[in-house]
Amino acid sequence: MISAQQLDLQEISSTACKHLNFEEGKIMNYPLMKMNKEGTLLRPQHTYYSDEYAQAMCDLHLSDVVIEDDKGKLKLRYRLHAKHPHTIEGAMAYSILCPKCHHHLKQVGRSLSYHDLGLYACPFCDKI
């Protein structure tokens, strides 16, 4: 039997996924393609890679992260992941395009580890 609290969480999760144009329970992974000779301008590619496959096959990739802001509104963010360890300075050298609108993402959160790098947001998509 499902409790009222569990039902509310399932309903909120389902509503959040629909609002943010997610398939329910499906978090996207975006392999990043280098767009300049320095390898610092990165463009995401749309795929249906699992987390495990993206980690094993991609040098760099983004994954969707849904967060709740101070006002209780759900926001879509992207976490940068690296196959090979990166320093903080190395991770900040990248300029990444938004998977949805192709404007430049802005780093809004710090690295979690040498492989789970900064958290990014799209200023343009946040305004919509």
Kinemage of the C-alpha trace (Angstrom):
@kinemage 1
@onewidth
@group {chain A} dominant
@subgroup {mainchain}
@vectorlist {calphas} color= white
{ca met a 1} P 0.000 0.000 0.000
{ca ile a 2} L 1.352 3.451 -0.954
{ca ser a 3} L 1.251 6.179 1.693
{ca ala a 4} L -0.119 9.650 0.977
{ca gln a 5} L 3.400 11.096 1.204
{ca gln a 6} L 4.752 8.609 -1.372
{ca leu a 7} L 1.801 9.356 -3.678
{ca asp a 8} L 2.476 13.111 -3.405
{ca leu a 9} L 6.171 12.581 -4.251
{ca gln a 10} L 5.265 10.436 -7.268
{ca glu a 11} L 2.775 13.043 -8.455
{ca ile a 12} L 5.295 15.886 -7.981
{ca ser a 13} L 7.977 13.880 -9.801
{ca ser a 14} L 5.635 13.144 -12.705
{ca thr a 15} L 4.495 16.773 -12.900
{ca ala a 16} L 8.092 18.034 -12.766
{ca cys a 17} L 9.127 15.702 -15.587
{ca lys a 18} L 6.250 16.859 -17.792
{ca his a 19} L 6.916 20.530 -16.994
{ca leu a 20} L 10.598 20.216 -17.910
{ca asn a 21} L 9.884 18.120 -21.031
{ca phe a 22} L 11.416 14.930 -19.621
{ca glu a 23} L 10.234 11.455 -20.246
{ca glu a 24} L 9.317 10.191 -16.789
{ca gly a 25} L 12.351 8.784 -15.035
{ca lys a 26} L 14.602 9.505 -18.034
{ca ile a 27} L 17.657 11.656 -17.386
{ca met a 28} L 19.538 12.590 -20.530
{ca asn a 29} L 23.276 12.315 -21.083
{ca tyr a 30} L 24.888 14.510 -23.717
{ca pro a 31} L 28.321 13.561 -25.116
{ca leu a 32} L 30.324 16.710 -25.823
{ca met a 33} L 31.961 17.321 -29.191
{ca lys a 34} L 34.953 19.670 -29.463
{ca met a 35} L 34.204 22.596 -31.767
{ca asn a 36} L 37.607 24.335 -31.871
{ca lys a 37} L 41.213 23.203 -32.172
{ca glu a 38} L 41.935 23.977 -28.505
{ca gly a 39} L 39.094 21.663 -27.464
{ca thr a 40} L 37.564 24.231 -25.125
{ca leu a 41} L 34.329 25.003 -27.019
{ca leu a 42} L 31.996 22.043 -26.521
{ca arg a 43} L 28.689 21.220 -28.241
{ca pro a 44} L 26.362 18.592 -26.745
{ca gln a 45} L 24.948 15.795 -28.882
{ca his a 46} L 21.508 14.306 -28.221
{ca thr a 47} L 21.657 10.588 -27.444
{ca tyr a 48} L 19.899 8.001 -25.328
{ca tyr a 49} L 23.101 6.839 -23.625
{ca ser a 50} L 22.738 5.331 -20.178
{ca asp a 51} L 24.807 6.833 -17.356
{ca glu a 52} L 27.132 3.821 -17.398
{ca tyr a 53} L 27.666 3.909 -21.162
{ca ala a 54} L 28.308 7.678 -21.205
{ca gln a 55} L 30.839 7.362 -18.370
{ca ala a 56} L 32.655 4.523 -20.144
{ca met a 57} L 32.646 5.904 -23.692
{ca cys a 58} L 32.732 9.715 -23.477
{ca asp a 59} L 35.741 11.797 -22.480
{ca leu a 60} L 33.332 14.574 -21.495
{ca his a 61} L 29.548 14.575 -21.176
{ca leu a 62} L 26.718 16.508 -19.559
{ca ser a 63} L 23.863 14.981 -17.595
{ca asp a 64} L 20.521 16.536 -16.639
{ca val a 65} L 20.060 17.615 -13.035
{ca val a 66} L 16.725 18.908 -11.706
{ca ile a 67} L 16.990 21.230 -8.709
{ca glu a 68} L 14.519 23.254 -6.685
{ca asp a 69} L 15.325 26.948 -6.301
{ca asp a 70} L 14.676 29.135 -3.228
{ca lys a 71} L 11.108 29.819 -4.387
{ca gly a 72} L 10.272 26.119 -4.834
{ca lys a 73} L 10.435 26.291 -8.626
{ca leu a 74} L 12.093 23.372 -10.421
{ca lys a 75} L 15.055 24.251 -12.639
{ca leu a 76} L 17.004 22.214 -15.156
{ca arg a 77} L 20.766 22.200 -14.690
{ca tyr a 78} L 23.587 20.225 -16.284
{ca arg a 79} L 26.487 18.467 -14.557
{ca leu a 80} L 29.754 18.149 -16.497
{ca his a 81} L 31.400 14.717 -16.175
{ca ala a 82} L 34.895 13.699 -17.281
{ca lys a 83} L 36.352 10.255 -17.928
{ca his a 84} L 39.833 11.486 -16.986
{ca pro a 85} L 40.519 13.488 -13.796
{ca his a 86} L 40.438 17.288 -14.082
{ca thr a 87} L 41.748 20.018 -11.823
{ca ile a 88} L 39.419 22.881 -10.950
{ca glu a 89} L 41.297 25.151 -13.368
{ca gly a 90} L 41.129 22.533 -16.124
{ca ala a 91} L 37.397 22.081 -15.657
{ca met a 92} L 36.750 25.834 -15.834
{ca ala a 93} L 38.526 26.187 -19.190
{ca tyr a 94} L 35.513 24.847 -21.122
{ca ser a 95} L 32.826 26.879 -22.853
{ca ile a 96} L 29.774 24.651 -23.244
{ca leu a 97} L 26.702 25.223 -25.403
{ca cys a 98} L 23.195 24.523 -24.078
{ca pro a 99} L 21.685 21.224 -25.298
{ca lys a 100} L 18.313 22.941 -25.867
{ca cys a 101} L 18.995 26.418 -27.307
{ca his a 102} L 22.755 26.364 -28.092
{ca his a 103} L 23.508 29.531 -26.083
{ca his a 104} L 26.523 29.382 -23.764
{ca leu a 105} L 25.993 27.732 -20.389
{ca lys a 106} L 27.089 29.490 -17.209
{ca gln a 107} L 28.743 27.615 -14.349
{ca val a 108} L 26.549 27.920 -11.238
{ca gly a 109} L 27.974 25.173 -9.019
{ca arg a 110} L 31.368 23.805 -8.100
{ca ser a 111} L 32.977 20.475 -8.914
{ca leu a 112} L 32.073 17.496 -6.725
{ca ser a 113} L 35.180 15.477 -7.569
{ca tyr a 114} L 37.911 15.180 -10.190
{ca his a 115} L 35.395 13.438 -12.481
{ca asp a 116} L 32.071 15.101 -11.537
{ca leu a 117} L 32.779 18.676 -12.501
{ca gly a 118} L 30.814 21.943 -12.416
{ca leu a 119} L 27.065 22.452 -12.431
{ca tyr a 120} L 25.842 24.590 -15.338
{ca ala a 121} L 22.694 26.561 -16.178
{ca cys a 122} L 21.466 28.237 -19.328
{ca pro a 123} L 20.625 31.911 -18.624
{ca phe a 124} L 18.502 32.048 -21.789
{ca cys a 125} L 16.384 28.939 -21.020
{ca asp a 126} L 15.897 30.056 -17.402
{ca lys a 127} L 14.181 33.222 -18.641
{ca ile a 128} L 11.611 31.295 -20.671
